[in-house]
Amino acid sequence: MATANRLTDVLGEQVTILNELQQTLQDEQKAIAVLDTQLMESLNSQKELLVNRQRIMAETLRSVLSDTAMQYGLAPSATLSELIEKMPISMKGQVEPLQQAARQAGSQVSVLANQNRGMLERFLGVVNDSLGFILRILNTSNTYGVRGTYLSNTQAGAVMVSKEA
């Protein structure tokens, strides 16, 4: 029973981490919308810490699942759903809601991460388009052609001159 109780503790921690990650992604969405790059940088660091915590917790969960599966006479590779089927009703009542909460939180994290990635890609696309426009303006000069006629939009690239030449 000790491993089954440990399973509920680990699942609860996993749900907590996923909920924190979900909140961080929601905050990141707001920061992207108002172009608060300083906040986005801070939230990115926070996301990295949460993802690392989640990875560690996922490893711990795999280990606890394996131990609990063997306790119930299942293969160490048994899934959580298979474990729940073998658990006493009182234990099922604790583990099933955590499983559902983890699934829901994981799904929300995935949706938010995809939305944020799309928002950032569009933001970077606008920045790149703006830089391209500025470079076209800076690298365009008006010159006279061979007949003395005025030519506009003649491309002249930036030139670097070496003092040693």
BELTA-V428950 format. One line per field, one symbol per residue. phi: phi as a letter, one per 30 degrees, with the letter a starting at -180 (. if undefined). A space follows every 50 residues. Layout:
phi = ???
This chain:
phi = .ddddddddddddddedddddddddddddddddchddddddddddddddd dddddddddddedddddddddcicdecddddddeddddeddedddedddd ddddddddddddddddddddddedddddddddddddddccbcbcddcidd cciddbddbccdddd
